[in-house]
Amino acid sequence: MTAPSPRLQSPCIQVCVLDRLTGHCIGCGRTGEEIGAWSLLPEVAQRRLLAALPARLAALEARGLRADLTPRLPPA
């Protein structure tokens, strides 16, 4: 029996603002529904979603929604 693969890390960067036009978060590129379901998604679905994020983020950047974006990390 093989050990289960480790869960993939969430792409969240603690900048949680959904674009009204696309519904995509300007921080990570996921929709609100995808954010809420992340921990429940099978690894294959998480990988598929991760593969879609660069294009989504590029589209947000093209509209100027990610200019000067700085992740808000929790205090240490």
MOJOCOR-V529947 format. One record per residue. RES is the residue in one letter. PHI is phi in whole degrees, 0 to 359 (none if undefined). NEAR is the number of other ideal C-beta (glycine too) atoms within 12 Angstrom. D_LAST is the distance of its C-alpha to the last C-alpha in Angstrom with 2 decimals. Layout:
BEGIN
((RES & PHI & NEAR & D_LAST) (RES & PHI & NEAR & D_LAST))
END
This chain:
BEGIN
((M & none & 3 & 38.62) (T & 268 & 4 & 35.62) (A & 287 & 5 & 32.00) (P & 295 & 8 & 30.35) (S & 288 & 11 & 28.33) (P & 294 & 8 & 24.56) (R & 294 & 14 & 23.34) (L & 284 & 20 & 22.42) (Q & 287 & 14 & 18.93) (S & 297 & 24 & 18.86) (P & 280 & 28 & 19.27) (C & 301 & 25 & 17.11) (I & 243 & 24 & 15.03) (Q & 65 & 19 & 14.06) (V & 238 & 24 & 17.06) (C & 253 & 23 & 19.40) (V & 224 & 23 & 22.74) (L & 272 & 24 & 26.00) (D & 291 & 27 & 28.84) (R & 294 & 13 & 31.89) (L & 286 & 12 & 34.32) (T & 259 & 21 & 32.95) (G & 82 & 19 & 30.53) (H & 271 & 34 & 27.96) (C & 291 & 33 & 24.31) (I & 287 & 34 & 23.81) (G & 277 & 28 & 20.37) (C & 245 & 33 & 21.40) (G & 92 & 37 & 25.16) (R & 274 & 36 & 25.65) (T & 279 & 22 & 27.66) (G & 301 & 19 & 26.49) (E & 296 & 15 & 28.63) (E & 294 & 28 & 27.17) (I & 297 & 27 & 23.58) (G & 295 & 16 & 24.73) (A & 268 & 16 & 26.72) (W & 312 & 26 & 24.36) (S & 290 & 16 & 23.68) (L & 264 & 13 & 27.43) (L & 287 & 21 & 28.76) (P & 294 & 16 & 30.40) (E & 305 & 18 & 29.03) (V & 298 & 12 & 32.00) (A & 289 & 18 & 31.28) (Q & 298 & 25 & 27.62) (R & 296 & 17 & 28.87) (R & 297 & 15 & 31.51) (L & 294 & 28 & 29.08) (L & 302 & 25 & 26.75) (A & 292 & 15 & 29.94) (A & 278 & 21 & 30.77) (L & 294 & 29 & 27.53) (P & 304 & 16 & 28.27) (A & 293 & 16 & 31.52) (R & 297 & 31 & 30.03) (L & 295 & 27 & 27.31) (A & 297 & 15 & 30.07) (A & 294 & 21 & 32.19) (L & 294 & 30 & 29.49) (E & 298 & 19 & 29.02) (A & 298 & 14 & 32.80) (R & 269 & 17 & 32.84) (G & 78 & 12 & 30.30) (L & 271 & 25 & 27.65) (R & 242 & 25 & 24.87) (A & 297 & 11 & 25.60) (D & 56 & 10 & 22.70) (L & 284 & 21 & 20.27) (T & 239 & 12 & 16.65) (P & 301 & 16 & 14.13) (R & 263 & 13 & 11.83) (L & 273 & 11 & 8.55) (P & 295 & 8 & 6.42) (P & 299 & 5 & 3.80) (A & 284 & 3 & 0.00))
END
